[in-house]
């Protein structure tokens, strides 16, 4: 028996290889519905219906303010920043730090230097009676050794000094006395023995750093002061 379709038989099915017309119609209908739905949704979105409603009472997204914590700069590894030291280096063995003498009376400053085993050379200004120290060389804080001479620069002019009486003293003793009083000795004849005479004589007035001539001799007789 063949599988051909026989007209008029209700149980006759379609022949093999031919599509079912009812399935095609149903599939076409479903496709039309899907297209209609997609078109409606697309039109809604294009018309602006897809945007979320805006809450007028809600604030906008906060922006960054100036109170934000600044970022910490990254340090470069292996490079340590150098800092200049503001303190003077510690003195070596046998040295000392020069004290600050600026503003002191120059005689007090000189006494401080002598107490520390240092020498003093005093330079004065041209006018005025200000006895304070204006500067020192070396400066305060410098490491120095004993025996170093420090220059003191005084603000005012050199003050007056009364010449001591030195006749009869040893030449060395007389020289030390003059230096203590702010004067300098000179030796026209000899620097050994006793002071036989001096110029100017004791009681005269000189200025600080001026010189006194000491005429020294080992002989017992008086030494006359040469006429200049």
GROMACS elastic network, one bead per residue, 0.5 to 0.9 nm:
[ bonds ]
;  ai    aj funct       b0    kb
    1     4     6  0.89850   500
    2     5     6  0.89086   500
    3     6     6  0.89172   500
    3    12     6  0.89878   500
    3    13     6  0.87562   500
    3    14     6  0.86935   500
    3    15     6  0.65489   500
    3    16     6  0.81448   500
    4    12     6  0.86476   500
    4    13     6  0.87892   500
    4    14     6  0.80292   500
    4    15     6  0.61109   500
    4    16     6  0.88963   500
    5     9     6  0.83758   500
    5    12     6  0.61132   500
    5    13     6  0.67553   500
    5    14     6  0.64209   500
    5    15     6  0.63393   500
    6     9     6  0.60037   500
    6    12     6  0.65334   500
    6    13     6  0.89289   500
    7    10     6  0.83265   500
    7    12     6  0.79507   500
    8    12     6  0.83063   500
    9    12     6  0.53677   500
    9    13     6  0.89914   500
   10    13     6  0.82624   500
   12    15     6  0.89336   500
   14    17     6  0.85397   500
   14    18     6  0.69126   500
   14    19     6  0.83463   500
   14    20     6  0.78620   500
   15    18     6  0.62574   500
   16    19     6  0.86404   500
   19    22     6  0.88932   500
   19    23     6  0.81113   500
   19    24     6  0.78923   500
   20    23     6  0.55589   500
   20    24     6  0.66309   500
   21    24     6  0.51694   500
   21    25     6  0.63033   500
   21    26     6  0.87411   500
   22    25     6  0.52457   500
   22    26     6  0.63236   500
   22    27     6  0.87214   500
   23    26     6  0.51406   500
   23    27     6  0.61013   500
   23    28     6  0.85743   500
   24    27     6  0.51310   500
   24    28     6  0.61648   500
   24    29     6  0.86734   500
   25    28     6  0.51909   500
   25    29     6  0.63257   500
   25    30     6  0.88411   500
   26    29     6  0.51665   500
   26    30     6  0.63683   500
   26    31     6  0.87466   500
   27    30     6  0.52082   500
   27    31     6  0.62629   500
   27    32     6  0.87571   500
   28    31     6  0.51128   500
   28    32     6  0.63223   500
   28    33     6  0.88386   500
   29    32     6  0.51907   500
   29    33     6  0.64487   500
   29    34     6  0.88836   500
   30    33     6  0.51716   500
   30    34     6  0.63612   500
   30    35     6  0.87729   500
   31    34     6  0.51953   500
   31    35     6  0.62608   500
   31    36     6  0.86509   500
   32    35     6  0.52121   500
   32    36     6  0.62399   500
   32    37     6  0.87642   500
   33    36     6  0.51141   500
   33    37     6  0.62856   500
   33    38     6  0.87267   500
   34    37     6  0.51413   500
   34    38     6  0.61818   500
   34    39     6  0.85477   500
   35    38     6  0.51486   500
   35    39     6  0.60507   500
   35    40     6  0.85590   500
   36    39     6  0.51593   500
   36    40     6  0.61908   500
   36    41     6  0.87232   500
   37    40     6  0.51686   500
   37    41     6  0.62773   500
   37    42     6  0.86444   500
   38    41     6  0.52129   500
   38    42     6  0.61222   500
   38    43     6  0.85951   500
   39    42     6  0.51321   500
   39    43     6  0.61322   500
   39    44     6  0.85880   500
   40    43     6  0.52003   500
   40    44     6  0.62342   500
   40    45     6  0.87934   500
   41    44     6  0.50830   500
   41    45     6  0.63388   500
   41    46     6  0.87160   500
   42    45     6  0.52267   500
   42    46     6  0.62012   500
   42    47     6  0.85992   500
   43    46     6  0.51377   500
   43    47     6  0.61179   500
   43    48     6  0.88397   500
   43    49     6  0.87541   500
   44    47     6  0.52023   500
   44    48     6  0.66567   500
   44    49     6  0.53374   500
   44    50     6  0.68239   500
   45    48     6  0.52972   500
   45    49     6  0.52215   500
   45    51     6  0.79334   500
   46    49     6  0.72704   500
   46    50     6  0.78600   500
   47    50     6  0.79938   500
   48    51     6  0.59959   500
   49    52     6  0.82042   500
   51    54     6  0.87032   500
   54    57     6  0.88789   500
   54    58     6  0.84984   500
   55    58     6  0.54484   500
   55    59     6  0.84556   500
   56    59     6  0.77768   500
   59    62     6  0.79599   500
   60    63     6  0.87508   500
   62    65     6  0.87806   500
   64    67     6  0.81963   500
   64    68     6  0.70814   500
   65    68     6  0.60742   500
   66    69     6  0.83905   500
   67    70     6  0.85130   500
   69    72     6  0.88747   500
   70    73     6  0.89461   500
   71    74     6  0.89242   500
   74    77     6  0.89141   500
   75    78     6  0.89086   500
   75    79     6  0.79711   500
   75    80     6  0.86798   500
   76    79     6  0.58808   500
   76    80     6  0.81870   500
   77    80     6  0.79846   500
   85    88     6  0.77859   500
   85    89     6  0.88354   500
   87    90     6  0.87827   500
   87   141     6  0.86567   500
   88    91     6  0.86464   500
   88    97     6  0.87164   500
   88   141     6  0.61445   500
   88   142     6  0.72210   500
   88   143     6  0.84995   500
   89    92     6  0.89236   500
   89   141     6  0.85640   500
   89   142     6  0.84243   500
   89   143     6  0.80303   500
   90    96     6  0.85956   500
   90    97     6  0.79668   500
   90   143     6  0.77356   500
   91    94     6  0.80283   500
   91    95     6  0.54635   500
   91    96     6  0.56255   500
   91    97     6  0.63507   500
   91   142     6  0.83013   500
   91   143     6  0.53364   500
   91   144     6  0.78968   500
   92    95     6  0.53973   500
   92    96     6  0.76472   500
   92   143     6  0.77377   500
   93    96     6  0.83378   500
   94   144     6  0.86201   500
   94   145     6  0.63452   500
   94   146     6  0.78042   500
   95   143     6  0.59771   500
   95   144     6  0.52960   500
   95   146     6  0.71123   500
   96    99     6  0.89430   500
   96   116     6  0.88729   500
   96   141     6  0.87159   500
   96   142     6  0.79911   500
   96   143     6  0.52754   500
   96   144     6  0.54599   500
   96   145     6  0.63178   500
   96   146     6  0.79939   500
   97   140     6  0.73849   500
   97   141     6  0.50263   500
   97   142     6  0.53448   500
   97   144     6  0.62526   500
   97   145     6  0.87820   500
   98   101     6  0.85933   500
   98   113     6  0.86882   500
   98   138     6  0.78097   500
   98   139     6  0.72358   500
   98   140     6  0.50444   500
   98   142     6  0.53762   500
   98   143     6  0.62513   500
   98   144     6  0.66304   500
   99   112     6  0.88175   500
   99   113     6  0.87392   500
   99   139     6  0.85251   500
   99   140     6  0.52608   500
   99   141     6  0.61775   500
   99   142     6  0.83476   500
  100   103     6  0.86906   500
  100   104     6  0.89074   500
  100   136     6  0.84497   500
  100   139     6  0.77602   500
  100   141     6  0.72088   500
  101   104     6  0.56834   500
  101   105     6  0.86138   500
  101   106     6  0.84664   500
  101   108     6  0.88815   500
  101   109     6  0.58796   500
  101   112     6  0.86297   500
  101   133     6  0.67993   500
  101   134     6  0.86930   500
  101   135     6  0.77904   500
  101   136     6  0.73208   500
  101   140     6  0.73058   500
  101   152     6  0.85735   500
  102   105     6  0.86635   500
  102   106     6  0.89557   500
  102   109     6  0.84209   500
  102   132     6  0.73142   500
  102   134     6  0.56038   500
  102   135     6  0.56402   500
  102   136     6  0.71016   500
  102   140     6  0.84555   500
  102   152     6  0.87532   500
  103   106     6  0.84628   500
  103   131     6  0.88284   500
  103   132     6  0.50712   500
  103   133     6  0.50407   500
  103   134     6  0.64011   500
  103   135     6  0.83518   500
  104   107     6  0.82899   500
  104   108     6  0.66673   500
  104   109     6  0.60865   500
  104   131     6  0.80306   500
  104   132     6  0.51581   500
  104   133     6  0.55987   500
  104   134     6  0.86530   500
  105   108     6  0.53334   500
  105   109     6  0.62278   500
  105   110     6  0.86896   500
  105   130     6  0.86629   500
  105   131     6  0.53979   500
  105   133     6  0.62792   500
  105   154     6  0.86322   500
  106   110     6  0.60690   500
  106   111     6  0.85647   500
  106   122     6  0.80291   500
  106   131     6  0.59249   500
  106   132     6  0.56622   500
  106   133     6  0.55679   500
  106   152     6  0.74028   500
  106   153     6  0.84359   500
  106   154     6  0.67228   500
  107   110     6  0.50394   500
  107   111     6  0.61630   500
  107   112     6  0.86289   500
  107   131     6  0.83288   500
  107   132     6  0.89854   500
  108   111     6  0.50540   500
  108   112     6  0.62473   500
  108   113     6  0.87629   500
  109   112     6  0.50884   500
  109   113     6  0.63812   500
  109   114     6  0.87757   500
  109   120     6  0.88115   500
  109   133     6  0.77855   500
  109   152     6  0.81866   500
  110   113     6  0.51110   500
  110   114     6  0.62481   500
  110   115     6  0.85911   500
  110   118     6  0.89233   500
  110   119     6  0.79897   500
  110   120     6  0.59447   500
  110   121     6  0.84993   500
  110   122     6  0.84207   500
  110   152     6  0.80725   500
  111   114     6  0.51136   500
  111   115     6  0.60944   500
  111   116     6  0.87313   500
  111   120     6  0.88233   500
  112   115     6  0.51036   500
  112   116     6  0.64829   500
  112   117     6  0.89119   500
  112   118     6  0.85926   500
  113   116     6  0.52217   500
  113   117     6  0.64664   500
  113   118     6  0.50125   500
  113   119     6  0.63743   500
  113   120     6  0.67201   500
  113   149     6  0.87877   500
  113   150     6  0.79005   500
  114   117     6  0.50345   500
  114   118     6  0.51513   500
  114   119     6  0.60469   500
  114   120     6  0.74356   500
  115   118     6  0.73772   500
  116   119     6  0.89018   500
  116   146     6  0.72746   500
  117   145     6  0.86458   500
  117   146     6  0.52356   500
  117   147     6  0.59159   500
  117   148     6  0.81733   500
  118   144     6  0.88599   500
  118   145     6  0.79364   500
  118   146     6  0.54570   500
  118   148     6  0.53503   500
  118   149     6  0.58103   500
  118   150     6  0.71123   500
  119   146     6  0.84701   500
  119   147     6  0.61394   500
  119   148     6  0.59164   500
  119   150     6  0.59823   500
  119   151     6  0.84976   500
  120   148     6  0.85006   500
  120   149     6  0.52713   500
  120   151     6  0.58689   500
  120   152     6  0.69266   500
  121   149     6  0.66609   500
  121   150     6  0.60898   500
  121   152     6  0.60784   500
  121   153     6  0.85320   500
  122   150     6  0.84674   500
  122   151     6  0.57917   500
  122   153     6  0.60123   500
  122   154     6  0.71984   500
  122   209     6  0.80159   500
  123   151     6  0.72436   500
  123   152     6  0.61498   500
  123   154     6  0.60851   500
  123   155     6  0.89558   500
  123   157     6  0.89222   500
  123   158     6  0.82785   500
  123   209     6  0.86730   500
  124   127     6  0.86337   500
  124   131     6  0.88669   500
  124   152     6  0.84143   500
  124   153     6  0.59145   500
  124   155     6  0.64376   500
  124   156     6  0.60380   500
  124   157     6  0.52428   500
  124   158     6  0.56311   500
  124   208     6  0.89770   500
  125   128     6  0.76880   500
  125   153     6  0.77014   500
  125   154     6  0.61652   500
  125   155     6  0.53845   500
  125   158     6  0.73101   500
  126   155     6  0.85020   500
  126   156     6  0.66084   500
  126   157     6  0.50127   500
  126   158     6  0.80692   500
  127   130     6  0.87351   500
  127   155     6  0.83566   500
  127   156     6  0.54818   500
  127   158     6  0.83136   500
  128   131     6  0.87230   500
  128   155     6  0.77050   500
  128   157     6  0.54662   500
  128   158     6  0.87261   500
  129   155     6  0.80305   500
  129   157     6  0.60282   500
  129   158     6  0.78539   500
  129   159     6  0.73286   500
  130   133     6  0.87182   500
  130   154     6  0.76472   500
  130   155     6  0.56687   500
  130   157     6  0.74815   500
  131   154     6  0.61874   500
  131   155     6  0.63394   500
  131   156     6  0.58086   500
  131   157     6  0.80402   500
  131   158     6  0.83361   500
  131   159     6  0.83645   500
  132   153     6  0.86696   500
  132   154     6  0.57854   500
  132   155     6  0.60117   500
  132   156     6  0.76464   500
  133   136     6  0.76198   500
  133   152     6  0.64282   500
  133   153     6  0.57737   500
  133   155     6  0.62390   500
  133   156     6  0.89944   500
  134   152     6  0.76693   500
  134   153     6  0.55976   500
  134   154     6  0.54049   500
  134   155     6  0.55912   500
  135   138     6  0.89484   500
  135   139     6  0.74800   500
  135   151     6  0.83749   500
  135   152     6  0.62565   500
  135   153     6  0.54020   500
  135   154     6  0.74193   500
  135   155     6  0.88305   500
  136   139     6  0.52744   500
  136   140     6  0.72279   500
  136   150     6  0.68792   500
  136   151     6  0.56323   500
  136   153     6  0.62535   500
  137   140     6  0.81994   500
  137   149     6  0.89636   500
  137   150     6  0.57939   500
  137   151     6  0.51409   500
  137   152     6  0.68342   500
  137   153     6  0.83876   500
  138   141     6  0.85392   500
  138   142     6  0.64446   500
  138   143     6  0.89046   500
  138   144     6  0.85151   500
  138   150     6  0.64300   500
  138   151     6  0.73857   500
  139   142     6  0.59691   500
  140   143     6  0.87856   500
  144   147     6  0.87555   500
  144   148     6  0.68087   500
  145   148     6  0.60122   500
  146   149     6  0.87442   500
  154   157     6  0.76504   500
  154   158     6  0.83950   500
  156   159     6  0.84658   500
  158   207     6  0.59927   500
  158   208     6  0.52607   500
  158   209     6  0.77361   500
  159   206     6  0.85779   500
  159   207     6  0.56840   500
  159   208     6  0.57411   500
  160   205     6  0.65137   500
  160   206     6  0.56274   500
  160   208     6  0.60292   500
  161   181     6  0.71994   500
  161   182     6  0.73567   500
  161   183     6  0.79096   500
  161   204     6  0.84047   500
  161   205     6  0.56335   500
  161   206     6  0.51828   500
  161   207     6  0.54701   500
  161   208     6  0.59930   500
  162   181     6  0.83175   500
  162   202     6  0.77066   500
  162   203     6  0.57716   500
  162   204     6  0.57526   500
  162   206     6  0.63087   500
  162   207     6  0.84173   500
  163   166     6  0.88154   500
  163   178     6  0.78930   500
  163   181     6  0.81838   500
  163   183     6  0.82577   500
  163   200     6  0.75058   500
  163   201     6  0.70976   500
  163   202     6  0.50856   500
  163   203     6  0.52743   500
  163   204     6  0.53189   500
  163   205     6  0.60048   500
  163   206     6  0.68893   500
  163   212     6  0.80732   500
  164   177     6  0.80207   500
  164   178     6  0.75478   500
  164   181     6  0.84152   500
  164   201     6  0.78746   500
  164   203     6  0.61529   500
  164   204     6  0.80869   500
  165   168     6  0.89475   500
  165   174     6  0.88950   500
  165   198     6  0.83747   500
  165   201     6  0.67663   500
  165   203     6  0.69580   500
  166   169     6  0.57499   500
  166   170     6  0.85035   500
  166   171     6  0.86935   500
  166   173     6  0.87613   500
  166   174     6  0.57711   500
  166   175     6  0.89567   500
  166   177     6  0.84559   500
  166   178     6  0.89284   500
  166   195     6  0.67289   500
  166   196     6  0.87043   500
  166   197     6  0.78528   500
  166   198     6  0.72029   500
  166   201     6  0.84038   500
  166   202     6  0.70491   500
  166   214     6  0.83789   500
  167   170     6  0.84331   500
  167   174     6  0.82914   500
  167   194     6  0.76234   500
  167   196     6  0.55603   500
  167   197     6  0.55231   500
  167   198     6  0.68146   500
  167   201     6  0.89182   500
  167   202     6  0.86445   500
  167   214     6  0.86090   500
  167   215     6  0.89775   500
  168   171     6  0.87280   500
  168   174     6  0.89928   500
  168   194     6  0.58656   500
  168   195     6  0.53375   500
  168   196     6  0.62832   500
  168   197     6  0.81848   500
  169   172     6  0.82203   500
  169   173     6  0.63861   500
  169   174     6  0.59852   500
  169   193     6  0.87011   500
  169   194     6  0.55386   500
  169   195     6  0.56692   500
  169   196     6  0.84453   500
  170   173     6  0.51842   500
  170   174     6  0.61051   500
  170   175     6  0.85704   500
  170   192     6  0.76340   500
  170   193     6  0.58283   500
  170   195     6  0.59501   500
  170   216     6  0.80255   500
  171   174     6  0.51741   500
  171   175     6  0.61864   500
  171   176     6  0.87914   500
  171   190     6  0.87460   500
  171   191     6  0.59529   500
  171   192     6  0.57951   500
  171   193     6  0.58561   500
  171   194     6  0.51260   500
  171   195     6  0.54531   500
  171   214     6  0.73703   500
  171   215     6  0.83064   500
  171   216     6  0.60418   500
  171   217     6  0.84605   500
  172   175     6  0.51352   500
  172   176     6  0.63719   500
  172   177     6  0.87729   500
  172   191     6  0.74782   500
  172   192     6  0.73809   500
  172   193     6  0.82954   500
  172   194     6  0.84149   500
  173   176     6  0.52327   500
  173   177     6  0.63539   500
  173   178     6  0.88277   500
  174   177     6  0.51177   500
  174   178     6  0.63321   500
  174   179     6  0.87965   500
  174   185     6  0.82446   500
  174   194     6  0.87506   500
  174   195     6  0.75408   500
  174   214     6  0.81254   500
  175   178     6  0.52078   500
  175   179     6  0.63596   500
  175   180     6  0.87362   500
  175   183     6  0.89276   500
  175   184     6  0.74738   500
  175   185     6  0.56220   500
  175   186     6  0.84836   500
  175   214     6  0.82035   500
  176   179     6  0.51870   500
  176   180     6  0.62199   500
  176   181     6  0.87199   500
  176   185     6  0.86367   500
  177   180     6  0.51411   500
  177   181     6  0.63257   500
  177   182     6  0.88058   500
  177   183     6  0.85543   500
  178   181     6  0.51458   500
  178   182     6  0.63429   500
  178   184     6  0.59907   500
  178   185     6  0.65207   500
  178   211     6  0.86791   500
  178   212     6  0.78638   500
  179   182     6  0.50946   500
  179   183     6  0.51260   500
  179   184     6  0.56987   500
  179   185     6  0.75453   500
  179   209     6  0.87077   500
  180   183     6  0.74070   500
  181   184     6  0.88810   500
  181   208     6  0.81297   500
  182   207     6  0.84526   500
  182   208     6  0.52755   500
  182   209     6  0.57026   500
  182   210     6  0.79777   500
  183   206     6  0.84056   500
  183   207     6  0.79776   500
  183   208     6  0.58857   500
  183   210     6  0.53803   500
  183   211     6  0.56797   500
  183   212     6  0.70453   500
  184   208     6  0.88591   500
  184   209     6  0.61596   500
  184   210     6  0.61207   500
  184   212     6  0.62148   500
  184   213     6  0.86197   500
  185   210     6  0.87191   500
  185   211     6  0.55342   500
  185   212     6  0.50497   500
  185   213     6  0.58672   500
  185   214     6  0.65474   500
  186   191     6  0.85052   500
  186   211     6  0.65975   500
  186   212     6  0.61342   500
  186   214     6  0.60137   500
  186   215     6  0.86037   500
  187   190     6  0.57285   500
  187   191     6  0.57448   500
  187   212     6  0.87709   500
  187   213     6  0.59079   500
  187   214     6  0.53190   500
  187   215     6  0.61862   500
  187   216     6  0.73459   500
  188   191     6  0.83659   500
  188   213     6  0.68152   500
  188   214     6  0.70509   500
  188   215     6  0.63390   500
  188   216     6  0.84456   500
  189   214     6  0.81495   500
  189   215     6  0.58340   500
  189   216     6  0.65421   500
  189   217     6  0.77518   500
  190   193     6  0.79714   500
  190   214     6  0.84122   500
  190   215     6  0.67050   500
  190   216     6  0.53018   500
  190   217     6  0.62533   500
  190   218     6  0.88692   500
  191   194     6  0.85173   500
  191   195     6  0.87737   500
  191   214     6  0.79106   500
  191   215     6  0.77449   500
  191   216     6  0.57264   500
  191   217     6  0.75841   500
  192   195     6  0.85925   500
  192   216     6  0.60442   500
  192   217     6  0.62032   500
  192   218     6  0.67026   500
  193   196     6  0.89238   500
  193   216     6  0.57458   500
  193   219     6  0.78149   500
  194   215     6  0.82022   500
  194   216     6  0.51796   500
  194   217     6  0.56266   500
  194   218     6  0.63494   500
  194   219     6  0.84872   500
  194   220     6  0.88976   500
  195   198     6  0.72012   500
  195   214     6  0.61898   500
  195   215     6  0.55935   500
  195   217     6  0.67127   500
  195   222     6  0.89559   500
  195   223     6  0.83591   500
  196   214     6  0.78232   500
  196   215     6  0.57143   500
  196   216     6  0.55960   500
  196   217     6  0.67137   500
  196   220     6  0.89816   500
  196   221     6  0.81605   500
  196   222     6  0.53994   500
  196   223     6  0.50435   500
  196   224     6  0.74910   500
  196   225     6  0.85818   500
  197   201     6  0.79935   500
  197   213     6  0.84354   500
  197   214     6  0.63922   500
  197   215     6  0.52948   500
  197   216     6  0.73209   500
  197   222     6  0.76609   500
  197   223     6  0.63176   500
  197   224     6  0.67484   500
  197   225     6  0.62926   500
  198   201     6  0.56772   500
  198   202     6  0.79452   500
  198   212     6  0.69833   500
  198   213     6  0.54649   500
  198   215     6  0.59154   500
  198   216     6  0.87404   500
  198   225     6  0.72086   500
  199   202     6  0.82769   500
  199   211     6  0.89587   500
  199   212     6  0.57545   500
  199   213     6  0.50219   500
  199   214     6  0.68168   500
  199   215     6  0.83860   500
  199   225     6  0.76270   500
  200   203     6  0.84735   500
  200   204     6  0.64106   500
  200   205     6  0.86654   500
  200   206     6  0.89046   500
  200   212     6  0.62911   500
  200   213     6  0.71828   500
  201   204     6  0.60860   500
  201   212     6  0.87098   500
  202   205     6  0.87661   500
  206   209     6  0.85981   500
  206   210     6  0.65299   500
  206   211     6  0.84401   500
  207   210     6  0.57302   500
  208   211     6  0.88222   500
  215   223     6  0.69119   500
  215   224     6  0.81502   500
  215   225     6  0.72184   500
  216   223     6  0.76044   500
  217   220     6  0.79715   500
  217   221     6  0.86549   500
  217   222     6  0.84585   500
  217   223     6  0.72383   500
  218   221     6  0.88107   500
  219   222     6  0.78680   500
  219   223     6  0.86227   500
  220   223     6  0.89824   500
  223   226     6  0.89986   500
